[in-house]
């Protein structure tokens, strides 16, 4: 089987554009957050929700900056022929592991200060008989976020195990 | 075709730039001279590789992916990866080793992506060796079961068995995978034992 070079070129561009589109979706989501909370920062007369909105906007800007700084990963790295199978596989596992491990730091974490402040303010201003609803709602949201972070860390731990197994296998005689 | 810098350009460079800048500029001009021939070389290398190893790449894709549609996608990915890689082919290894490395690495990426979507257990050669499978003498059934088994193997073991079935010797498999020769020899010994014991019908599959 031989594929014409023009077709190969088109397919290579298509593969790479899939990654660019994935990143573009993240940028759009961040822009929506910035626009929504930017508006709240501008319109809300109360100081605490304005600070919370500013924190969320700052967090979203940090996420966008991190995405841009990391750059788009290569779908088919050009050095595939130079790297032997063990090293290539290990590198892919490490990349995935590091991505999962850093989710707290650059994807969830930046938004937490603003969200936490919003929640505290919402509880503080709620009527006494409705306060516990908001506390429970906030606790459920916090638990959900924690579970996502925990699952990512667990997946990163499993990848650590696979890397160690690969090292043992590659090193054993 | 290419770029032929005039003599006066060189004198101007020497008068006005530092040595490191001149070196960098010369490299840029050299790259400009060789760009067109690089692209032709990349395309020629791909044509040669696709002609010589096209069938082997199809077999390799079959060893990694059971679903026919995904296998077709994988094979296309391998060809794209191969073509792209030839832009940086340095000749430090044989064309064969380069082709197999690209193919196996592209396929390994595919396996990683598939496992993210559908996690499933993978087994090692040692675990297969320890199993007692009912021996199969019918060639087609044996080949089908062997292919299914290969797809369940962990990536490194899968790479070794596919390379061995494609006629690579221990040294070539070591160069391809990065495994030590002793490690390769152990795995090849296990492969032979499993084939002889459980897949008698497929014994002559190695081509």
Interface residues (C-beta under 8 A of the other chain):
Chain A: X1 X2 X3 X5 X8 X11 X12 X15 X76 X78 X79 X80 X81 X82 X83 X84 X85 X86 X87 X88 X89 X92 X93 X96 X166 X169 X170 X171 X172 X173
Chain B: X43 X46 X47 X50 X51 X54 X57 X58 X75 X76 X77 X79 X80 X81 X83 X84 X85 X86 X87 X88 X89 X90 X92 X93 X98 X99 X101 X102 X104 X105 X106 X108 X109 X112 X124 X154 X155 X156 X159 X175 X176 X177 X178 X179 X180 X182 X183 X186
